[in-house]
Amino acid sequence: MQFGIFTVGDVTTDPTNGRTPSEHERIKAMVAIALKAEEVGLDVFATGEHHNPPFVPSSPTTMLGYVAARTERLILSTSTTLITTNDPVKIAEDFAMLQHLADGRVDVMMGRGNTGPVYPWFGQDIRQGIPLAIENYALLHRLWREDVVDWEGRFRTPLQGFTATPRPLDGLPPFVWHGSIRSPEIAEQAAYYGDGFFANNIFWPKEHFQRLIELYRRRYAEYGHGTPEQAVVGLGGQVFMRRNSQDAVREFRPYFDNAPVYGHGPSLEEFTEQTPLTVGSPQEVVEKTLTFRESFGDYQRQLFLMDHAGLPLKTVLEQLDMLGEEVVPVLREEFAKGRPAHVPDGPTHAARLAARESAAATDPAATTA
């Protein structure tokens, strides 16, 4: 089981003092948060991709490459790479390069994005979001696995005898998650390729995400990749902690009430009841997170959103200390209890490479790429 954090990279005014960080401050804060994640023993740091204010992470591989140079163990991921508006050729080359720089500590989460104006900025039509996601990933999948590609589709110029460089590290492409909050077509796509499915269940009730994950697991098995329980699932989450729940609620409430993604909708109490948001003590975070397995089955990756809504960097780093020292060790132990042996661990480059080599020793034609 892998635990980590993801950031959306929002630049949001702190409602308690009216201060808005500069873009430079926010970018540097994201790096500090990633380094802290490794320091406190987390497994994964993931960044979103946005091309519109008030967000700053327009170039995830640039940031992740910088973080790779300053870390040794942390898995570096995106919490959305826009498969719809990025050229698959550029994705293939950027992430293969990052793989080499990070010695394999890289995976990628594909998503359509939820900001309509981004599509025309990159020459695309939002009404073609699903067909773009399907076609572009089909090409990307081949670019990482075939040394020479001939290809023709609807949304970009044809390729003739094309080789993406550099080739993936050890001939093993980055592990791919397909992220979705609403689209069964994306769950289907993840199942078809035998990739991971990340249900970013941070806004809607669990029943919606149960349906998506059940679809993914069933179709994963029907496509012949393994049993439904062996499908690779990741979940989102949001937490804010203090030693006691009253202090946590009192401190977080102004951030919740004023944040663009939360404010002026359901109350904090309603939101925490209906979604994974936990505002309370470390023990309350543990208790609520453990219920996710009851709803979604054994899964491989849990990412928390912790640096949003205008929270100052000092507060976020305090949150990460509590997460790493008091929450994640307990979650690791508890999630391991009763976990069936056939349920896979979270994907790593080293483990996937070892599995491929083991399969090849048994059957020279086999591959797990």
Secondary structure per residue as TSV (DSSP state, phi and psi in degrees):
chain	resnum	aa	ss	phi	psi
A	1	M	-	360.0	128.0
A	2	Q	E	-105.4	140.3
A	3	F	E	-124.5	141.2
A	4	G	E	-166.3	-168.0
A	5	I	E	-129.9	152.9
A	6	F	E	-129.8	150.9
A	7	T	E	-123.5	144.5
A	8	V	-	-98.3	-8.0
A	9	G	-	68.2	34.7
A	10	D	B	-77.4	143.9
A	11	V	-	-103.2	101.8
A	12	T	-	-125.2	138.3
A	13	T	-	-65.9	135.1
A	14	D	-	-73.5	114.4
A	15	P	T	-69.5	-14.4
A	16	T	T	-83.5	-19.4
A	17	N	T	-137.6	-1.5
A	18	G	-	75.4	9.2
A	19	R	-	-90.8	135.5
A	20	T	-	-112.8	123.0
A	21	P	-	-67.3	153.2
A	22	S	-	-74.7	164.8
A	23	E	H	-59.0	-40.7
A	24	H	H	-60.3	-46.2
A	25	E	H	-61.9	-41.2
A	26	R	H	-67.3	-41.0
A	27	I	H	-64.1	-45.4
A	28	K	H	-63.6	-35.5
A	29	A	H	-64.7	-39.7
A	30	M	H	-61.5	-39.5
A	31	V	H	-64.8	-44.9
A	32	A	H	-60.0	-37.8
A	33	I	H	-67.0	-41.0
A	34	A	H	-61.9	-44.7
A	35	L	H	-64.4	-37.1
A	36	K	H	-65.8	-36.3
A	37	A	H	-58.4	-43.4
A	38	E	H	-67.3	-41.8
A	39	E	H	-58.5	-38.5
A	40	V	T	-90.8	5.1
A	41	G	T	92.8	16.4
A	42	L	-	-75.8	163.9
A	43	D	S	-98.8	-28.9
A	44	V	E	-137.7	138.6
A	45	F	E	-123.0	128.5
A	46	A	E	-130.1	140.5
A	47	T	E	-121.3	143.6
A	48	G	-	-75.6	177.4
A	49	E	-	-127.3	121.4
A	50	H	-	-138.5	148.9
A	51	H	-	-125.6	20.1
A	52	N	S	-139.2	145.1
A	53	P	T	-59.9	148.6
A	54	P	T	-97.4	37.9
A	55	F	B	-109.7	151.2
A	56	V	-	-114.1	-17.8
A	57	P	-	-82.4	71.5
A	58	S	S	-81.6	-15.9
A	59	S	-	-132.6	77.0
A	60	P	H	-58.1	-40.1
A	61	T	H	-67.7	-29.1
A	62	T	H	-62.9	-49.3
A	63	M	H	-64.0	-45.8
A	64	L	H	-66.4	-33.6
A	65	G	H	-63.7	-40.4
A	66	Y	H	-65.5	-43.4
A	67	V	H	-65.8	-36.8
A	68	A	H	-58.1	-38.1
A	69	A	H	-70.2	-16.5
A	70	R	T	-113.0	7.4
A	71	T	-	-130.6	167.7
A	72	E	S	-124.1	-26.8
A	73	R	S	-123.5	-26.6
A	74	L	-	-62.7	131.2
A	75	I	E	-76.1	130.6
A	76	L	E	-108.0	126.2
A	77	S	E	-139.0	168.3
A	78	T	E	-100.0	154.5
A	79	S	S	-109.1	7.8
A	80	T	-	-177.7	126.0
A	81	T	E	-107.1	127.4
A	82	L	E	-77.2	95.7
A	83	I	T	-69.4	-17.0
A	84	T	T	-84.1	-36.2
A	85	T	T	-113.3	-6.8
A	86	N	S	-93.7	146.1
A	87	D	-	-71.0	126.4
A	88	P	H	-56.3	-32.3
A	89	V	H	-62.4	-44.1
A	90	K	H	-68.4	-39.2
A	91	I	H	-60.4	-46.3
A	92	A	H	-57.2	-45.3
A	93	E	H	-75.9	-41.7
A	94	D	H	-61.6	-44.3
A	95	F	H	-79.4	-28.1
A	96	A	H	-66.1	-41.9
A	97	M	H	-60.8	-45.0
A	98	L	H	-62.5	-38.8
A	99	Q	H	-53.6	-48.7
A	100	H	H	-63.9	-44.5
A	101	L	H	-64.3	-34.8
A	102	A	T	-96.9	9.3
A	103	D	T	53.9	39.8
A	104	G	T	91.5	-3.8
A	105	R	-	-80.9	55.7
A	106	V	B	-141.9	133.5
A	107	D	E	-138.1	-178.9
A	108	V	E	-144.3	141.7
A	109	M	E	-113.7	118.4
A	110	M	E	-86.8	140.5
A	111	G	E	-155.9	163.1
A	112	R	-	-83.6	-23.2
A	113	G	-	82.4	157.0
A	114	N	S	-125.4	21.3
A	115	T	-	-113.5	104.1
A	116	G	T	-55.1	-45.1
A	117	P	T	-62.0	-19.5
A	118	V	H	-61.9	-34.2
A	119	Y	H	-58.1	-55.8
A	120	P	H	-65.8	-27.5
A	121	W	H	-59.2	-29.8
A	122	F	T	-111.1	22.3
A	123	G	T	77.3	23.6
A	124	Q	-	-124.4	171.0
A	125	D	-	-117.1	121.6
A	126	I	G	-59.8	-25.4
A	127	R	G	-67.3	-14.4
A	128	Q	G	-102.9	21.0
A	129	G	H	-56.3	-49.5
A	130	I	H	-67.6	-49.8
A	131	P	H	-58.2	-36.8
A	132	L	H	-63.4	-44.6
A	133	A	H	-61.2	-40.3
A	134	I	H	-71.2	-47.9
A	135	E	H	-69.3	-44.9
A	136	N	H	-64.3	-37.9
A	137	Y	H	-72.6	-34.0
A	138	A	H	-58.5	-40.5
A	139	L	H	-69.1	-46.6
A	140	L	H	-57.6	-42.8
A	141	H	H	-56.5	-42.2
A	142	R	H	-71.9	-40.4
A	143	L	H	-59.0	-33.0
A	144	W	H	-81.8	-16.4
A	145	R	H	-115.2	-15.6
A	146	E	-	-118.7	130.7
A	147	D	S	-68.7	-32.0
A	148	V	S	-131.0	125.3
A	149	V	E	-121.5	128.2
A	150	D	E	-108.9	130.2
A	151	W	E	-155.7	146.2
A	152	E	-	-147.5	134.5
A	153	G	-	-145.9	-163.3
A	154	R	S	-86.9	-30.5
A	155	F	S	-110.8	-1.9
A	156	R	S	-149.8	168.7
A	157	T	-	-65.4	152.4
A	158	P	-	-65.3	159.8
A	159	L	E	-116.1	137.7
A	160	Q	E	-131.1	116.6
A	161	G	E	59.0	38.9
A	162	F	E	-92.2	138.4
A	163	T	-	-122.7	118.7
A	164	A	-	-76.5	134.6
A	165	T	S	-128.9	146.5
A	166	P	S	-71.8	163.3
A	167	R	-	-72.0	154.1
A	168	P	-	-55.2	146.8
A	169	L	G	-57.9	129.8
A	170	D	G	59.0	20.8
A	171	G	G	66.2	20.0
A	172	L	-	-120.6	108.9
A	173	P	-	-61.7	157.2
A	174	P	-	-56.2	146.5
A	175	F	E	-66.1	138.2
A	176	V	E	-113.1	130.7
A	177	W	E	-106.0	143.7
A	178	H	E	-108.4	115.1
A	179	G	E	-96.2	139.5
A	180	S	E	-154.8	147.4
A	181	I	S	-114.5	-7.8
A	182	R	S	-151.0	-14.2
A	183	S	-	-104.1	112.4
A	184	P	H	-63.7	-25.5
A	185	E	H	-62.2	-32.4
A	186	I	H	-75.5	-36.9
A	187	A	H	-61.6	-40.5
A	188	E	H	-62.8	-42.8
A	189	Q	H	-61.7	-45.2
A	190	A	H	-59.6	-42.5
A	191	A	H	-65.1	-41.8
A	192	Y	H	-58.0	-43.8
A	193	Y	H	-87.8	-7.8
A	194	G	T	73.6	23.9
A	195	D	-	-86.8	180.0
A	196	G	E	-83.7	156.2
A	197	F	E	-122.4	123.2
A	198	F	E	-109.4	113.3
A	199	A	E	-96.0	103.0
A	200	N	-	-82.4	79.2
A	201	N	-	-84.5	48.8
A	202	I	S	-96.6	-9.7
A	203	F	S	-117.9	-34.1
A	204	W	S	-107.2	162.3
A	205	P	-	-61.3	156.6
A	206	K	H	-62.6	-29.1
A	207	E	H	-59.2	-36.9
A	208	H	H	-61.5	-45.2
A	209	F	H	-76.8	-27.7
A	210	Q	H	-59.4	-42.8
A	211	R	H	-63.8	-42.7
A	212	L	H	-64.2	-44.8
A	213	I	H	-69.8	-39.3
A	214	E	H	-62.5	-40.6
A	215	L	H	-59.9	-48.5
A	216	Y	H	-59.5	-48.1
A	217	R	H	-61.7	-45.0
A	218	R	H	-62.7	-45.5
A	219	R	H	-72.2	-32.8
A	220	Y	H	-55.0	-45.7
A	221	A	H	-69.2	-41.8
A	222	E	H	-64.8	-28.7
A	223	Y	T	-81.6	-1.6
A	224	G	T	88.2	20.7
A	225	H	S	-89.8	-11.0
A	226	G	S	149.7	-168.2
A	227	T	-	-79.5	163.8
A	228	P	G	-56.0	-34.4
A	229	E	G	-71.6	-17.2
A	230	Q	G	-91.4	-3.9
A	231	A	S	-64.3	147.8
A	232	V	-	-98.9	112.9
A	233	V	E	-119.5	137.6
A	234	G	E	-123.1	152.3
A	235	L	E	-131.5	150.0
A	236	G	-	-91.0	174.7
A	237	G	-	-172.7	162.4
A	238	Q	B	-138.4	134.9
A	239	V	E	-141.9	150.7
A	240	F	E	-141.3	126.8
A	241	M	E	-125.6	144.4
A	242	R	-	-139.4	174.1
A	243	R	S	-59.8	-33.6
A	244	N	S	-130.1	155.8
A	245	S	H	-67.2	-32.7
A	246	Q	H	-62.3	-42.9
A	247	D	H	-65.4	-39.5
A	248	A	H	-62.7	-47.2
A	249	V	H	-63.9	-44.9
A	250	R	H	-61.5	-41.5
A	251	E	H	-74.9	-38.0
A	252	F	H	-82.4	-23.0
A	253	R	H	-54.9	-47.3
A	254	P	H	-62.7	-31.0
A	255	Y	H	-69.2	-43.4
A	256	F	H	-63.2	-46.8
A	257	D	H	-65.9	-25.4
A	258	N	H	-110.1	-11.0
A	259	A	-	-67.3	139.5
A	260	P	T	-57.0	-34.1
A	261	V	T	-81.7	-15.7
A	262	Y	T	-115.6	-48.0
A	263	G	T	-54.8	150.7
A	264	H	T	69.4	19.4
A	265	G	S	-119.3	-134.7
A	266	P	S	-59.8	154.2
A	267	S	-	-68.2	165.4
A	268	L	H	-57.6	-42.2
A	269	E	H	-65.6	-41.8
A	270	E	H	-64.4	-40.8
A	271	F	H	-67.1	-42.3
A	272	T	H	-68.3	-27.6
A	273	E	H	-73.9	-34.6
A	274	Q	H	-98.4	-15.2
A	275	T	S	-131.1	176.5
A	276	P	S	-71.6	-6.6
A	277	L	-	-54.6	126.0
A	278	T	E	-122.6	121.7
A	279	V	E	-121.4	107.3
A	280	G	E	174.8	-151.0
A	281	S	-	-83.2	163.1
A	282	P	H	-54.5	-38.5
A	283	Q	H	-63.7	-37.7
A	284	E	H	-66.9	-35.6
A	285	V	H	-63.2	-44.7
A	286	V	H	-58.8	-49.7
A	287	E	H	-61.5	-43.2
A	288	K	H	-71.8	-40.3
A	289	T	H	-63.3	-36.3
A	290	L	H	-64.0	-23.4
A	291	T	H	-71.7	-16.3
A	292	F	H	-62.1	-36.2
A	293	R	H	-64.8	-33.9
A	294	E	H	-64.4	-33.8
A	295	S	H	-85.3	-34.6
A	296	F	H	-122.5	-2.9
A	297	G	-	85.5	178.6
A	298	D	S	-64.6	135.6
A	299	Y	-	-137.4	177.1
A	300	Q	S	-109.5	-26.1
A	301	R	E	-144.3	132.0
A	302	Q	E	-122.2	117.0
A	303	L	E	-112.5	139.2
A	304	F	E	-112.7	140.6
A	305	L	E	-94.3	122.4
A	306	M	-	-136.1	-7.6
A	307	D	S	-119.8	34.1
A	308	H	-	-107.9	-178.5
A	309	A	T	66.9	16.6
A	310	G	T	89.3	6.4
A	311	L	-	-60.3	133.0
A	312	P	-	-68.8	154.2
A	313	L	H	-56.2	-42.5
A	314	K	H	-55.9	-43.1
A	315	T	H	-66.8	-41.5
A	316	V	H	-62.5	-42.8
A	317	L	H	-64.6	-35.4
A	318	E	H	-63.8	-39.8
A	319	Q	H	-61.2	-42.0
A	320	L	H	-66.5	-35.8
A	321	D	H	-59.1	-46.5
A	322	M	H	-66.2	-40.6
A	323	L	I	-60.8	-47.0
A	324	G	I	-73.7	-32.6
A	325	E	I	-91.5	-34.8
A	326	E	I	-117.7	-21.6
A	327	V	I	-104.0	-58.1
A	328	V	H	-62.7	-41.4
A	329	P	H	-58.1	-38.5
A	330	V	H	-69.2	-43.1
A	331	L	H	-61.7	-41.2
A	332	R	H	-57.9	-46.9
A	333	E	H	-65.8	-45.4
A	334	E	H	-71.6	-40.6
A	335	F	H	-67.3	-26.5
A	336	A	H	-73.1	-25.0
A	337	K	T	-68.5	125.5
A	338	G	T	74.1	7.5
A	339	R	-	-74.6	120.0
A	340	P	-	-60.7	147.3
A	341	A	T	-64.0	-27.2
A	342	H	T	-83.0	-6.5
A	343	V	S	-78.8	124.3
A	344	P	-	-72.1	156.6
A	345	D	-	-77.2	172.3
A	346	G	-	-63.2	144.2
A	347	P	-	-72.5	137.1
A	348	T	-	-133.5	157.2
A	349	H	H	-61.6	-44.5
A	350	A	H	-62.9	-43.1
A	351	A	H	-68.2	-39.4
A	352	R	H	-67.9	-38.1
A	353	L	H	-65.4	-42.6
A	354	A	H	-63.8	-39.1
A	355	A	H	-65.4	-39.7
A	356	R	H	-64.4	-42.6
A	357	E	H	-66.8	-38.0
A	358	S	H	-65.3	-42.0
A	359	A	H	-65.9	-37.9
A	360	A	H	-67.9	-33.6
A	361	A	H	-65.6	-32.8
A	362	T	H	-82.2	-42.0
A	363	D	-	-140.0	104.1
A	364	P	T	-55.9	-20.6
A	365	A	T	-87.9	-7.3
A	366	A	-	-78.6	151.5
A	367	T	-	-150.5	145.9
A	368	T	-	-116.7	17.1
A	369	A	-	-70.5	360.0
